[in-house]
Amino acid sequence: MGVKRFAWALGVLGVVLALFGWQQQSPGAFVGVALVALAGVLLVTSRRRPNS
């Protein structure tokens, strides 16, 4: 599994946890938002290529 696929999987899991967490009023919503943010960072940094 590559970094981009892993990031997309984290993003999907984060969205599911955020939706479920808001319905249940549990800390799962915060974890979901954190996973989506982490997935975004992974996707942005995976696009950068070093010039060397």
N, C-alpha and C positions, 0 to 999 in steps of 0.2 A: 504494500500500500504506500503510495507516494504522499508527499506532504500536502498537495492540493486536495487529494481525496480525503485525507485525514481531516483537513480543515473543513471541508464540506460536511463530513460526518459529524464533527463537533458542532457546526452551525445548526444542522438539522436537529441534533439532540438538544441543543440549547433552546431552540424555538419550542420544541415539544415540552421541555421542562418549564420554560417560562409560561406557556399557556396553561399547563397543568397546575403549576404553582400558584398562579393568580386565581384560578378557580378554587383551589383548596386553601388559600391563604397560608402557605407554608414557605419556608426559605428556599424551596425549589425554584421559585421565580428568580431570586437573586442569582442562584447558581446557573440558571438558564441564560440570563443576561450576560453573566461573566463568560460562559462558554461561547456565546455568539461574538462577544468582543475578542476573545482569544482567537476564534476562527478568522475574524477579520484581520487581525494582526498577522496571522500565519499566511493568509492569502496575499496580503500586501507585501510582506517581506519575501515571499517565495517568488515573486515576479522580478525581483532585483537580481541582476547578474553582475558579478565583478568584472571589471575591464581587463584584468590581468589574465 
